Every structure is written in C-alpha cells, then in structure tokens.
Amino acid sequence: MQTTPDERAFASEAAESETQPPSEIQSLAEFVEGQDRERRRVEFKASLDEARALMARGELLTITRETVWKLAEQVNARARERLRTQAAAPQH
C-alpha cells in the first residue's frame, strides 16, 4: 500500500500537533517510514537493473583518471571551438 503526499502530511501534522493518540501517531509514522524505505529500495533495485542492462549491452562508461582527463580535454576543445566561432562571427 502506497501513502499519498496528503497522508504523509497528515502524519507529520498529527505528530506535531499531538491531536491523535500517541499510539496512532506512532503507528502511522512507522507505516509512512516503512513506505518510504520500500520506495527507496524499489528505486535502488530499478537503478541496479538498469545498470546491469547497460553493462550487458556494453553501454556503460568506465570512469578512470584517464577517461576523466580525456573528457575534460574534449570539453575544453569544444569550448575553444565555440569561442573561435563566436570571435569569427560579425559583431553587431
């Protein structure tokens, strides 16, 4: 069972205002926390599944010191080219 943003807001407000009996507040807070943990677990598992699929297709980028330097060089080269193009363009 998923909690809605309204339910989470209700739980927070109830805990802060103490309008609900403490046992109900505690139960609701535990339920909401459990839902949040489960949501994060499902999202993490989905990201792992996606990474595994990328690996299987050979689409992952291996990040090493060398690949970071190479990427930085490519970014700098593109920036220099853009500056050259802008400098060569007629100024208004």
PEMOUR-V442656 format. One record per residue. N is the residue number from 0. RES is the residue in one letter. PHI is phi in degrees with one decimal (NA if undefined). OMEGA is omega as a letter, one per 20 degrees, with the letter a starting at -180 (* if undefined). Layout:
[[N;RES;PHI;OMEGA] [N;RES;PHI;OMEGA]]
This chain:
[[0;M;NA;r] [1;Q;-93.4;r] [2;T;-93.2;r] [3;T;-90.9;r] [4;P;-57.2;r] [5;D;-64.1;r] [6;E;-65.5;r] [7;R;-65.5;r] [8;A;-63.8;r] [9;F;-60.3;a] [10;A;-62.9;r] [11;S;-65.0;r] [12;E;-63.7;a] [13;A;-64.3;a] [14;A;-66.2;a] [15;E;-73.7;a] [16;S;-89.1;a] [17;E;57.3;r] [18;T;-82.4;r] [19;Q;-100.7;r] [20;P;-58.0;a] [21;P;-52.0;a] [22;S;-65.4;r] [23;E;-68.0;r] [24;I;-61.4;a] [25;Q;-61.9;r] [26;S;-62.0;a] [27;L;-65.7;r] [28;A;-62.6;r] [29;E;-65.0;r] [30;F;-62.7;a] [31;V;-63.2;r] [32;E;-61.6;r] [33;G;-63.3;r] [34;Q;-64.5;r] [35;D;-64.3;r] [36;R;-61.2;a] [37;E;-64.6;r] [38;R;-61.6;r] [39;R;-63.4;r] [40;R;-63.9;a] [41;V;-64.2;r] [42;E;-63.0;r] [43;F;-64.2;r] [44;K;-61.9;r] [45;A;-63.3;r] [46;S;-67.9;r] [47;L;-65.5;r] [48;D;-60.1;r] [49;E;-65.5;r] [50;A;-63.7;r] [51;R;-63.2;r] [52;A;-65.6;r] [53;L;-62.0;r] [54;M;-61.8;a] [55;A;-62.1;r] [56;R;-89.2;a] [57;G;71.7;a] [58;E;-102.8;r] [59;L;-83.8;r] [60;L;-95.0;r] [61;T;-83.1;a] [62;I;-97.7;r] [63;T;-131.7;r] [64;R;-57.1;a] [65;E;-67.3;a] [66;T;-68.4;r] [67;V;-67.1;r] [68;W;-63.2;r] [69;K;-62.9;r] [70;L;-62.2;r] [71;A;-61.1;r] [72;E;-63.2;r] [73;Q;-65.1;r] [74;V;-63.5;r] [75;N;-63.4;r] [76;A;-63.3;r] [77;R;-64.4;r] [78;A;-65.4;r] [79;R;-62.2;r] [80;E;-62.6;r] [81;R;-63.1;r] [82;L;-63.9;r] [83;R;-61.6;a] [84;T;-63.6;r] [85;Q;-66.9;a] [86;A;-68.2;a] [87;A;-80.2;a] [88;A;-72.8;r] [89;P;-61.7;r] [90;Q;-89.2;r] [91;H;-98.4;*]]
